[in-house]
């Protein structure tokens, strides 16, 4: 689970809507042929309809969720260990329950581990013991291990489309202004209208989160007009000068 500190708490919410990956252990209530298990799991790949459980943080009504992939890791007796990549808001416990019904029996979740949230994977994991050891090294003057654990806040938005802006544009955005096309230095392709995007300085510092007003192609083709609407300012005002000195 990613933990945000200080200014990073302003952007950690972007992870709530990002894709997730889990490794789950499922127990099927009766013996089922292995080929039947694999065949039925494949039927759950793509768009599915879920009814959230009674104890959930969302309104209990049917909704669509996307399952990007389902891969069986191991089957032993009535236990199935599998990996699933899915849209945010997918209930894995409910997925397993529905899978059991599809097989004509019942199934329940035994264990669940989240292995990916947005750009963060199990390869980024650090334990509390790792943090404690890194802090001890830090007190001795060695920051190397602590910097491996505490990452720049820009890492949170690494999966978002990006626009880089000129130094003279930064401060107006920090004051809440929307981004006009003349202030753009470079832009990633593939941005769609209404996409959540990250606005960065030329040094790669996060200035704000914004909503794209146009596609990448439309922005590139035009010399003026609105490129994005500022949603959440991250950088402090006056970090960059309003005008460059001649």
N, C-alpha and C positions, 0 to 999 in steps of 0.2 A: 504494500500500500504506500503510494507516494505521500510524503508529509511535506507541507509547505511552511516556510518560515518568512517572517517579515513581509516584504513587498510581494513575494511569490504567492501569498494567500489571495491576491487580487485576480490571479490568472488560473489557479488550480481548478476552478470550476469548469474550465474547458475540457478537462479529462472526463467529466461526468458524461459527456456526449460522445466521447471517443470509443472506438471499438475495444472489446475486451477478449481475452483468451483465458481459458480455464483448463485444468486437468481435473477430472472428476472420476470418482469410483462409484459405480452403480451396482446395486444388487437386484437381480431379477427373481421374482418370487417362485418361479418354477423353471425347470430345465428347458432351455430353448436351443434349437439347432444353431450352431455358430453362423452358418450362411444366412439363416433367417434374421439373426441379429444384425449382421452387416447390411443386408438388403434393407431392413426397416430403418436403420440409422440413416442411410442415404436418402430416404424419403423426407427426412427432416432438414436437409440442406436446401437453402433458399428462403423464401418468405414463409413464415409460419404464423398462426394465430394463437395468442396466449391469453389466458385469463389469469391475471396476477393473483397470488394467494391471498387469503383473507387478511393475514397480518402482513401488510405491505405499506410502503410510503406513498403509493399512487392510488388513484381512483380505481376501484375494481370493476373494470369493463374490458371486453375483448379488444385486443390491439395487435397490430402486425409487428413482427420483429424479423430481422434477417439473420440466418445462420450461414456464416461464410464457409465454414468447413467443419467436418466431424471426422476424426481419425481414431480408430481403435488402436490402442497401444498393447493391450493384453486382455485375453479372456481366460478365466480360470473358474471352472465349475459355473456358478451362477453370478460370479463377479465379473464386471466389465470395466476396465480402465480405459478412458478415452480422453482425447483433447478436442476442445471445441472453440472456435473463433466466432464471435457473435456481435451483434449490434448492442450498444449500451441499453440497459434496461431489460435485458433478457434474463428471465429467472431460470437458472439451471435446474433447481430442484423441481420446478414445474415441467421443464423439458423432459426430465427423467420420468416423472409421473405419467406424462402424456405418452411417452415412448412405451412404457409398460402396458398402458391401455391399448396401444396400437398392436402390441404383441398378443393381446387377449389375456393378459394377466396383470400383475402389479409390479412396480419397481420403485425403489427409493434410493436416495442419495446417501452414501456412507461417508464420503469425504470430498472436500472441494478445495482446490488451491488456485488462486488467480495468478497466472503467469505473465499476463500482459495487460497494461492499461495505457492506451495511447502509445507514446514512444518508449515507455518503460517496460522492460521485460524481466524475467527471473535472472537474467545475466547481470542486472543492475542491483540485485538484492544486496542489502547489508543488514547484518543482525545488530541487536543492541550491544552485543559483545564487541563487534567490529567498531561500533561508534565509540564505545568506552575506551578501547585500545587507541583509536585514532585521536581521541581527546587527550589521552595521556602523552602521546607523541607530540601533540600540539603544545602542551604545557612545557615540553622540553625544547620547543623551538622548531619542531618539524611539522609543517602544515601538509605535507604530501598526502598522507593517508586520509586526513579530514577532507581534503579537496576532492578525493575520489567519492566521498559519500555525500557531501553538501555541494550540489551542482548549481551553476548559474540558473536563474529563473527562466532564461531563454530556452532551456532544455524542455520545459513544459509545453512550449508552443512550437517545438521543432516539426510537428506533424501538420501544422497549419500552413496554408498558402501565404506567401510573403510579398511585401512591397518595401523597398528601401527608399528612403527620402533624403533630400539634401540637408546639409547641416543647418542652413538658414531657415528651413521649414520646421525643424524639430520643436522649437519653443512655442510656436503657435499651436501645434498639436497638443503640447503639454498643457496649454491653457484651455483645451477643450474644443479647438477648432476642427472642422472636418478637413479632409485632405483633398486639395485641388490637384489636377493633373500636372500643372507646371512644377509642383514640388517633388515630383517623383524622379529618382535617379535610375532605378531599375525595378523590374517586376517579373515575377514568375509567370509562366504560361499556365493555362488551365483554370484560372480563377473564374468563377461564375458569379452572376449577380446574386446578392444576398448571402454569399459565403462569408463565414467568419474568417478574418485574416489577421496576420500579425504585421504591424508597421514597425520597421527597424531603421536604426541609423546606419550609415555606411560602415560603421565599426561592428555592426551586428547586435547593437543594444536594443532591447525591446522598448519602444516608445508607448505603444498602446495596442489594444485590440480594437478592431473596426469591422464594419459590415460593408462589403463591396457594393458600390452603387452601379458598377458596370462590369462587364467581362474583361479579361486581360486584353483581348483583341480590340475591344472598343476603346479601352484606355490608351493603347499603343497608337491607334489610328487618329486620336483627337489631340489637339494642342491645348485645349482648355475644357473646363467643366469639372464636376465633382467626381472624384475617384472612389471615395469611401466616406462613410459616416462613422465618426469616432464613438466607440462604445464604452471603453474603459481605459482611462489614462493610467499608465504605469510609471513613467519617468517623471521625476520632480521638475517643476517649473524652474526656468533659468539654469538648467544644467548645460544647455547650449546657448551661445549668444544669439540674439535676434538678427544681427547683421555681422558679416565677416569684416574684419578690419582691412583696409586697403594698404 
